[in-house]
Amino acid sequence: MTLRPLLALAVCSLLFAQNEQKPIRVQVNEVIVPVTVVDDQGKFVSNLDENDFHIFDEGKEQKINFFSRERSQPVVVGFLIDMSNSMRIHWKTYQDAAMELILNMLPGDKKYSGYLITYGNQAELQVNTASDSEKMVEKLRKLKPGGGSALYDAIYMACTSRNLVNGEPYEPRRVLIVIGDGHDTASKKTLEETLEVAQRNLVTIYAMSTVSFGFDSEGDKNLIRLAEETGGRVEYPLNKLYKDVAGYLSTPSDEGNFALTPGTGGYASEIANGVFHAIAAIAGEVTTQYIMRYTPDTAGNAKAEGKVFHNIKVAVNLQNVKVRYRKGYYPQTPQ
């Protein structure tokens, strides 16, 4: 795909020195907006044109400078894996899921890059940005969960402390995929700080939640917020595990109240099926988005004057569809 010239684009510090870690800094003169459109059955609507979309910045409609609906667009994917104690019961399942997702998203093509961050008591950059998936898979095979959960620090690290690919965040785009329950017990950064740095650095956050059907996680609402406000979403592969079984919590057992007994073929099959669909849904959405860019025109817009954070709205000339997109951006580069 041929890139159209970026209008008045200023991207600071796009390349790191080989052994130096610096924050990712983006000064937004042109805003990138990845957009997903699904119908009322949850299926992707992939045949829309530029004229079908309207982008509003603080209520004022904007002129779209760039539009693409090409599949398999270049991306840099950060894989963030929860290594806390909460992962112990299903660790092998999610370890396999993470490896499958990495192999799926990084097939060896140079236009796809990724990196691996794990988070327990602290966030750790296990494998820096590269197109080779094998290093990440090998590293994952050796890991075992235990300890707390520093999710916010992991997202902050993904936005500030890794090697960059030339052209980010426009081509390739930036995506984070979190595998965990959203709970945070160990981060130095707050949810608000984390959300701000993600929005400033134009990343889209997806998540594969490890929360099971009938159970609740304190961090779930925070995980949903991180995803939805950056234009992504959360998949729940275990959430339908017992949906067709009446009274699944009514039979006590040593393993817990399970209608499908852990360790049996039926239980393993249901989990595998749920995880498979979650992987396909996340990978499919990342590669089936519409990409639009615009240079903000706020002239005469009193609502936009002096605002630190600009709200975005994307409308589609189509009924009975759901549109996902980032909720806004920061016009200034982070300190």
C-alpha positions in Angstrom: 0.0 0.0 0.0 1.4 3.4 -1.0 1.3 6.0 1.8 -0.1 9.4 1.0 2.0 12.3 2.3 1.3 13.0 6.0 0.1 16.6 6.4 2.3 18.6 8.8 3.2 15.4 10.6 5.7 15.8 13.4 6.8 12.5 15.1 9.4 12.9 17.7 12.0 10.2 18.6 10.7 7.5 16.2 13.9 5.5 16.3 15.6 4.4 19.5 19.3 4.0 19.9 20.1 0.3 19.9 20.7 0.1 23.6 18.7 3.1 24.8 15.2 3.2 26.0 13.3 6.4 25.5 9.6 7.3 25.8 7.5 7.0 22.6 6.6 10.6 21.8 4.0 11.5 19.2 3.0 15.1 18.5 -0.5 14.8 17.0 -0.9 17.0 13.9 -2.7 14.3 12.1 -5.0 11.9 14.0 -5.3 8.2 13.1 -8.6 6.6 13.8 -8.9 2.8 13.3 -12.6 1.9 13.0 -14.4 -1.4 13.3 -18.0 -1.8 12.1 -20.1 -4.9 12.9 -23.7 -5.7 12.2 -26.3 -6.8 14.7 -25.0 -10.4 14.5 -21.5 -9.3 15.4 -20.1 -9.9 11.9 -17.7 -7.4 10.3 -19.0 -5.0 7.8 -16.1 -4.6 5.4 -17.5 -3.1 2.2 -18.0 0.5 3.2 -16.4 3.5 1.4 -14.9 6.8 2.6 -18.2 8.6 1.9 -20.0 6.3 4.4 -18.1 7.8 7.3 -18.2 11.1 9.2 -15.6 12.0 11.8 -16.3 14.7 14.4 -13.7 16.4 16.5 -15.3 18.2 19.5 -18.6 18.2 17.5 -17.1 19.7 14.3 -17.0 17.4 11.3 -13.5 16.9 9.9 -12.2 16.3 6.4 -10.7 12.7 6.0 -7.2 12.9 4.6 -6.6 9.2 4.3 -8.9 6.2 4.1 -8.1 2.5 3.8 -10.1 -0.7 4.1 -7.3 -3.0 3.0 -7.0 -6.2 5.0 -3.8 -7.4 6.7 -2.6 -3.8 7.4 0.9 -3.4 9.0 0.7 -3.5 12.8 3.0 -3.6 15.8 1.4 -5.8 18.5 2.3 -5.8 22.1 1.4 -9.1 23.9 0.9 -8.4 27.6 0.6 -11.6 29.7 -0.7 -11.7 33.3 1.7 -13.8 35.4 -0.1 -13.3 38.7 -1.4 -16.1 41.0 -4.9 -15.7 39.5 -3.5 -17.4 36.3 -2.5 -20.6 38.0 -5.8 -22.6 37.5 -5.9 -22.1 33.8 -2.2 -21.3 33.1 -1.6 -24.0 30.5 -4.7 -23.0 28.6 -3.8 -19.4 28.4 -0.1 -20.1 27.8 -1.1 -22.1 24.7 -3.6 -19.4 23.7 -0.9 -16.7 24.0 1.5 -18.8 21.8 -1.2 -19.4 19.2 -2.1 -15.7 19.1 1.5 -14.7 18.7 2.0 -17.2 15.8 -1.3 -16.0 14.3 -0.4 -12.3 14.5 3.3 -12.6 13.5 3.4 -15.0 10.5 7.0 -14.0 9.6 6.1 -11.1 7.3 8.2 -8.0 8.0 5.1 -5.8 8.0 4.0 -7.4 11.3 6.1 -6.9 14.4 5.5 -7.6 18.0 7.0 -7.7 21.5 6.3 -9.6 24.7 5.7 -8.1 28.2 4.8 -10.1 31.3 3.4 -8.7 34.5 3.4 -10.2 37.9 4.8 -8.2 40.9 6.4 -6.0 38.2 6.2 -5.5 34.4 9.1 -7.0 32.4 10.0 -6.6 28.7 10.7 -10.2 27.9 11.2 -9.9 24.1 11.8 -6.5 22.4 10.1 -5.5 19.1 10.8 -7.9 16.2 9.0 -9.8 13.5 10.3 -13.2 14.7 7.6 -14.9 16.8 9.8 -17.9 17.8 11.7 -16.0 20.5 8.4 -15.0 22.2 7.0 -18.5 22.0 10.2 -20.0 23.5 10.1 -17.4 26.3 6.5 -18.2 27.1 7.1 -21.9 27.3 9.5 -21.4 30.2 7.3 -19.0 32.3 5.2 -19.9 35.3 2.8 -17.6 37.1 3.0 -16.4 40.6 2.8 -13.1 42.6 0.8 -9.9 42.1 -0.4 -8.1 39.1 1.2 -4.9 37.7 -1.1 -4.5 34.6 -1.0 -0.7 34.5 2.8 -0.7 34.6 2.9 -3.2 31.8 0.7 -1.0 29.5 2.8 2.1 30.5 6.0 0.1 29.6 4.5 -0.8 26.3 4.0 2.9 25.5 7.4 4.1 26.8 10.1 1.4 26.9 10.6 -0.6 23.7 12.2 -0.4 20.3 10.1 1.3 17.6 9.5 0.4 14.0 9.9 3.2 11.5 6.6 4.8 10.6 4.7 4.2 13.9 2.0 5.0 14.8 0.6 5.6 11.3 1.9 2.6 9.4 2.4 0.3 11.2 -0.3 0.9 13.7 0.0 0.2 17.4 -2.1 -2.5 19.1 -1.9 -4.1 22.6 -3.4 -7.4 23.5 -3.8 -8.2 27.2 -4.3 -11.7 28.4 -5.5 -11.4 32.0 -8.4 -10.5 34.3 -7.8 -6.8 34.5 -7.0 -6.9 38.2 -4.1 -4.7 39.4 -2.4 -5.1 42.8 1.2 -4.0 42.2 1.5 -1.1 39.7 3.1 2.2 40.5 1.1 3.9 37.8 -2.6 4.6 38.2 -5.5 3.7 35.8 -5.8 7.3 34.8 -2.1 7.7 34.0 -2.2 4.4 32.0 -5.2 5.4 30.0 -3.7 8.8 29.2 -0.3 7.4 28.0 -2.2 4.9 25.8 -4.3 7.6 24.3 -1.3 9.9 23.8 0.6 7.2 22.0 -2.4 6.2 19.8 -2.5 2.5 20.8 -5.6 0.3 20.6 -6.1 -2.1 23.5 -7.7 -5.5 23.1 -8.0 -8.1 25.9 -8.7 -11.8 26.3 -10.2 -11.9 29.8 -9.4 -14.9 32.0 -12.6 -14.4 34.1 -15.0 -17.4 34.0 -18.8 -17.3 33.6 -20.5 -16.7 36.9 -17.4 -15.1 38.5 -16.5 -11.5 38.9 -13.2 -9.6 38.8 -12.6 -6.2 40.4 -10.5 -5.3 37.5 -13.0 -6.2 34.8 -14.6 -2.8 34.5 -11.1 -1.2 34.3 -10.1 -3.6 31.5 -13.3 -2.7 29.6 -12.6 1.0 30.0 -9.0 0.7 28.8 -10.2 -1.2 25.7 -13.3 0.8 24.8 -11.7 4.2 25.2 -8.8 3.3 22.9 -11.1 1.7 20.3 -10.7 -2.0 21.2 -12.8 -4.5 23.2 -12.6 -7.4 25.6 -13.2 -11.1 24.6 -14.4 -13.6 27.3 -13.5 -17.1 26.2 -14.7 -18.7 29.4 -17.8 -16.7 29.8 -20.1 -19.1 27.9 -18.6 -22.3 29.4 -21.7 -23.0 31.5 -24.4 -20.9 29.7 -26.5 -23.9 28.7 -26.1 -25.8 31.9 -28.8 -25.2 34.6 -27.6 -25.1 38.2 -23.9 -25.1 37.4 -23.1 -23.7 40.9 -25.4 -26.1 42.7 -23.1 -29.1 43.0 -20.3 -28.6 45.5 -17.0 -30.4 44.8 -13.4 -30.2 45.9 -12.4 -28.4 42.7 -15.2 -25.8 43.0 -18.8 -25.7 41.8 -18.4 -26.8 38.2 -21.0 -28.5 36.0 -18.2 -29.6 33.7 -15.6 -31.2 36.0 -12.1 -29.8 35.6 -9.7 -32.3 34.1 -12.4 -34.0 32.0 -12.5 -34.0 28.2 -15.7 -32.0 28.1 -14.3 -29.3 30.3 -11.1 -29.1 28.3 -13.0 -29.1 25.0 -15.3 -26.2 26.1 -12.3 -24.1 27.2 -10.4 -24.8 24.0 -13.4 -23.9 21.9 -13.9 -20.6 23.7 -10.2 -19.7 23.5 -10.1 -20.6 19.8 -13.0 -18.2 19.0 -11.5 -15.4 21.1 -8.2 -15.7 19.2 -10.0 -15.6 15.9 -12.2 -12.6 17.0 -9.2 -10.5 18.1 -7.0 -11.4 15.2 -9.8 -10.8 12.7 -10.7 -7.4 14.1 -7.1 -6.1 14.2 -6.7 -7.0 10.5 -10.2 -6.0 9.3 -10.4 -2.3 10.4 -11.0 0.8 8.4 -8.2 3.2 8.8 -8.8 7.0 8.6 -6.6 10.0 9.3 -7.5 13.6 9.5 -5.8 16.9 10.4 -7.9 18.6 13.1 -9.7 21.7 12.0 -10.9 23.5 15.1 -11.1 27.0 13.7 -14.1 28.7 15.0 -15.0 25.8 17.3 -15.4 27.3 20.8 -15.8 23.8 22.3 -12.2 22.9 21.2 -10.5 26.0 22.6 -8.0 25.2 25.3 -9.0 21.6 25.6 -6.3 19.2 26.7 -8.2 16.1 25.5 -10.3 16.2 22.3 -13.3 13.9 22.0 -13.9 12.0 18.7 -17.2 10.7 17.3 -17.4 8.5 14.2 -20.8 8.1 12.4 -21.7 5.6 9.7 -24.4 6.0 7.0 -25.8 2.6 7.9 -28.4 1.4 10.4 -28.3 -1.4 12.8 -24.5 -1.5 13.1 -22.0 -1.0 16.0 -19.0 1.2 15.5 -15.9 1.0 17.6 -13.2 3.6 17.6 -10.9 5.5 19.9 -12.8 8.0 22.0 -10.3 10.9 21.7 -6.7 12.1 21.6 -4.3 14.5 23.2 -3.1 17.2 20.8 0.2 17.7 22.6 3.1 15.3 23.1 3.4 13.8 26.6 5.9 15.3 29.1 
